[in-house]
Amino acid sequence: MTDAELASAVLDIEDPMAVERLSRSRPDANLQPSIVGEYHRPVSEDALWCCHCQGHRHWNGFVVENETGNRYMIGSHCGPKHYELSFAAARRQHNELKQRQGLFLRLAAILAAEDELLKRITSVLQSDGLRRLDITRSQMKKSAGDIFFRLQPIALGGAVLTESVRVRDYAAEALRPANGKNEAPIYTFENQRIGPLLGASVLIEHGDCRDHLIALRQAVGEARKLHTSGTDSISTSQLQKTVQRCEEQLQQAQQAIAMARRAPGFFSDENVTRLERWSGQFDGFKLRRTEGGIEVITGEGGDGVHSSTC
């Protein structure tokens, strides 16, 4: 069966009683069966005929065929009983066909949307919004210096700002000898959450929106090339890799676009307040809000030796 034939094959049968060449006799268990399709009926309806039981006892099962050309309905639990190991081989082949059919239909859906998808990719890559984001990132990197590189791992690793806070260590105090000689408080430092880093895409240079869109375009191009050359000769695993790569790249590109659209949040009052608090734990620079944007003050203790606005 070619992939084109498989795409239109009915492997899930709605009305198995209407299948052509259907026999109600008990098939020869020594003849290797092949599964034509499977069926599933709600238990609220009447049970269906089973060639093994010779009665109406099942709601789920298979339509099988053997070398005689006849077809038989057999319950899902009766198939292994009647055919034993040969039914396992038939079931495995049927499942492989269903998997390949699903992959081929997913590939067809991707390629059906190819033209529109490529237009949208080009539109976003050439958009003013993405260009402005690149300019803003470049200005941030130039103006913020070390702080830009301190924030980058946060943007890439979950985008949550934290600060090191000095807290009383009651557990350590409880472990001291109870001789009363040293009752001074014991302190330790722990990281506490300030809040999410908004507009994190301003800080992401590699693996940003542009990179994901280019990767998606390449994945769709490879899928088209594969389809044009014919899929019948490739393995199901290779077909699966191609389809999954397209779907994963599409999802990642959509997420990257959504993240890029949230870039202005970096300069929001809420985010700048968090950045001011976050920068307060470092010597050498501080962040603060100005009318022109965010001011980076560098120098020993952030004493204003140098300031720049981004």
C-alpha atoms as one frame of an Amber mdcrd trajectory, in Angstrom:
protein
   0.000   0.000   0.000   1.427   3.380  -1.012   1.263   6.391   1.290  -1.293
   7.999  -1.044  -3.495   4.913  -0.744  -2.893   4.735   2.989  -3.999   8.357
   3.408  -7.498   7.503   2.166  -7.702   4.047   3.796 -10.409   3.546   6.441
  -8.632   1.910   9.371 -11.278   2.894  11.925 -14.534   1.336  10.726 -17.756
   3.034  11.766 -20.101   0.235  10.656 -18.265  -3.113  10.483 -21.478  -4.944
   9.568 -21.443  -3.118   6.219 -17.972  -4.378   5.238 -17.890  -6.285   1.941
 -17.281 -10.065   1.878 -18.124 -10.335   5.574 -18.558 -13.933   6.761 -20.200
 -15.092   9.984 -18.409 -18.462   9.987 -15.491 -19.330  12.253 -12.250 -18.714
  10.303  -9.383 -21.201  10.075  -7.002 -20.218  12.887  -4.055 -21.621  10.916
  -4.418 -18.996   8.175  -2.484 -15.804   8.907  -4.942 -12.923   9.434  -4.476
  -9.326   8.369  -6.414  -6.559  10.048  -8.576  -4.509   7.696  -9.674  -2.104
  10.410 -10.880  -1.757  13.977 -14.199  -0.705  15.450 -15.410   0.725  18.737
 -19.065   0.920  19.763 -20.487   2.518  22.923 -21.809  -0.037  25.394 -25.179
   1.712  25.247 -25.637   0.133  21.803 -26.119  -3.542  20.967 -23.060  -5.803
  21.082 -21.607  -6.907  17.738 -21.039 -10.333  16.255 -17.789 -12.208  16.947
 -16.622 -15.015  14.663 -14.770 -16.690  17.540 -17.627 -16.573  20.062 -20.246
 -17.095  17.334 -22.434 -14.587  19.096 -23.094 -10.891  19.727 -20.813 -10.292
  22.682 -18.397  -7.431  21.946 -18.380  -3.677  21.416 -14.710  -3.378  20.463
 -12.844  -5.472  17.951 -11.348  -5.900  14.505 -12.316  -6.830  10.987  -9.760
  -9.391   9.789  -9.099 -10.980   6.414  -7.241 -14.133   5.373  -6.052 -15.658
   2.119  -9.576 -16.872   1.255 -10.614 -13.251   0.726 -13.312 -13.501   3.372
 -13.537 -11.021   6.185 -14.532 -11.645   9.792 -15.471  -9.595  12.832 -13.627
 -10.661  15.956 -13.636  -9.172  19.465 -10.498  -7.440  20.711  -9.954 -10.100
  23.399 -10.945 -12.996  21.159  -8.400 -12.207  18.442  -5.397 -13.411  20.499
  -7.397 -16.428  21.733  -8.368 -17.530  18.237  -5.155 -16.787  16.317  -2.638
 -16.829  19.179   0.785 -15.436  18.144  -0.189 -14.752  14.545  -2.710 -12.178
  15.758   0.042 -10.246  17.550   1.885  -9.878  14.237  -1.298  -8.684  12.516
  -1.991  -6.205  15.326   1.547  -4.849  15.165   1.299  -4.299  11.396  -2.076
  -2.591  11.796  -0.739  -0.239  14.467   2.221   0.639  12.250  -0.127   1.477
   9.393  -2.250   3.678  11.661   0.832   5.500  12.890   2.143   6.069   9.363
  -1.268   7.200   8.148  -1.467   9.756  10.933   2.021  11.063  10.171   1.315
  11.319   6.441  -1.895  13.272   7.090  -0.048  15.614   9.480   2.615  16.164
   6.801  -0.100  16.909   4.242  -1.650  19.472   6.595   1.718  21.199   7.081
   2.335  21.420   3.335  -1.230  22.604   2.665  -0.448  25.633   4.858   3.070
  26.070   3.446   2.478  29.140   1.236   0.649  31.092   3.919   3.186  30.046
   6.542   6.164  31.185   4.454   4.459  34.535   3.776   3.939  35.080   7.496
   7.552  34.120   8.276   8.858  36.626   5.722   6.495  39.296   7.014   7.673
  38.920  10.613  11.367  38.745   9.662  11.025  42.017   7.736   8.779  43.726
  10.300   9.572  47.065  11.915   8.839  45.559  15.313  11.621  42.995  15.013
  13.997  45.636  13.664  13.245  47.922  16.624  13.793  45.025  19.013  17.240
  44.409  17.494  18.143  48.098  17.858  16.939  48.187  21.465  18.930  45.065
  22.317  22.058  46.536  20.746  21.643  49.767  22.706  21.053  47.845  25.916
  24.170  45.767  25.399  26.275  48.853  24.691  24.884  50.979  27.517  24.338
  48.417  30.256  27.622  46.558  29.896  28.092  43.995  32.660  24.490  44.210
  33.795  23.295  43.039  30.375  25.325  39.843  30.709  24.170  39.331  34.301
  20.555  39.510  33.203  20.964  37.283  30.147  21.100  33.961  32.065  17.971
  35.013  33.953  16.180  35.749  30.680  17.210  32.377  29.276  16.674  30.311
  32.408  13.158  31.071  33.548  13.135  34.882  33.757  12.699  35.176  37.535
  14.552  37.879  39.460  15.825  36.999  42.921  17.815  38.741  45.624  20.074
  37.510  48.380  18.497  38.410  51.732  20.066  38.223  55.206  17.760  36.207
  57.471  17.874  34.814  60.995  19.010  31.158  61.068  16.926  29.715  63.879
  17.835  26.143  62.934  21.547  26.849  63.434  20.849  28.568  66.744  18.918
  25.531  67.972  21.980  23.339  67.416  24.206  25.390  69.745  25.138  23.938
  73.132  22.660  25.035  75.770  25.301  26.551  78.069  24.184  30.136  77.585
  27.674  31.367  76.700  26.866  32.407  73.148  23.369  33.681  72.565  24.131
  36.065  69.692  21.771  35.678  66.730  23.023  33.643  63.792  22.288  34.902
  60.313  22.488  33.365  56.869  21.665  34.446  53.344  18.969  32.974  51.145
  17.633  33.776  47.691  14.146  35.206  47.687  11.941  35.792  44.669  11.431
  39.382  43.563   9.231  38.588  40.587   9.365  37.685  36.896  11.693  39.536
  34.543   9.297  41.142  32.069  10.227  41.707  28.427  13.044  39.146  28.622
  13.331  38.934  24.814  15.197  42.276  24.897  18.148  40.361  26.374  18.106
  37.206  24.209  20.628  37.396  21.351  20.714  33.779  20.194  17.680  31.525
  19.855  15.395  34.531  19.551  12.353  35.056  17.352  14.415  35.405  14.157
  16.362  32.188  14.752  13.174  30.184  15.373  11.482  31.555  12.255  14.474
  30.684  10.075  14.587  27.181  11.594  10.853  26.765  10.862  11.348  27.830
   7.248  14.150  25.297   6.855  12.072  22.523   8.419   9.129  23.184   6.091
  11.481  23.296   3.110  12.917  19.898   4.019   9.405  18.493   4.447   8.444
  19.747   0.986  11.569  18.221  -0.538  10.818  14.892   1.145   7.220  14.900
  -0.089   8.235  15.839  -3.630  10.765  13.019  -3.875   8.175  10.566  -2.522
   7.643   9.215   0.977   6.970   5.553   0.071  10.646   4.627   0.275  11.414
   6.259   3.628  10.947   4.688   7.028   8.155   5.635   9.385  10.736   6.868
  11.897  12.202   9.263   9.313   8.718  10.485   8.421   8.020  10.998  12.125
  11.225  13.023  12.613  10.331  15.291   9.688   6.776  15.915  10.885   7.764
  16.404  14.519  10.515  18.842  13.586   8.042  20.991  11.632   5.498  20.929
  14.456   8.081  21.633  17.154   9.654  24.484  15.193   6.207  25.976  14.580
   5.395  25.841  18.290   8.754  27.355  19.239   8.376  30.109  16.631   4.900
  30.976  17.926   6.220  31.146  21.485   9.174  33.302  20.375   6.868  35.715
  18.531   4.643  35.998  21.589   7.721  36.635  23.737   9.004  39.301  21.325
   5.652  41.086  21.502   6.083  41.333  25.277   9.479  43.098  24.935   8.104
  46.570  25.884   7.351  45.139  29.322  11.074  45.382  30.092  10.714  49.164
  30.402   7.464  49.076  32.386   7.367  50.671  35.844   6.695  47.290  37.421
   9.763  45.693  35.823  12.070  48.656  36.450  11.096  48.603  40.130  12.096
  44.953  40.277  15.361  45.671  38.443  16.205  48.479  40.881  15.672  46.102
  43.781  17.622  43.313  42.056  20.610  45.560  41.231  20.832  46.770  44.829
  22.576  43.550  45.891  25.589  44.179  43.604  28.567  46.473  43.980  29.625
  48.381  40.896  26.289  49.261  39.326  22.693  50.160  39.988  19.581  50.556
  37.883  16.973  53.270  38.231  14.077  54.754  36.297  14.557  58.035  34.416
  12.336  59.983  32.053  14.429  58.700  29.133  14.255  55.035  30.098  16.501
  53.051  32.456  19.694  54.586  33.808  22.660  52.342  34.544  24.956  53.840
  37.174  28.357  52.188  37.361  31.296  52.675  39.659  32.324  51.541  43.122
  29.115  51.047  45.067  27.153  52.476  42.161  28.247  55.967  43.174  27.683
  57.524  39.777  31.167  57.358  38.254  29.429  56.672  34.942  25.810  56.613
  33.896  24.072  55.739  30.657  20.454  55.519  29.627  18.883  52.754  27.579
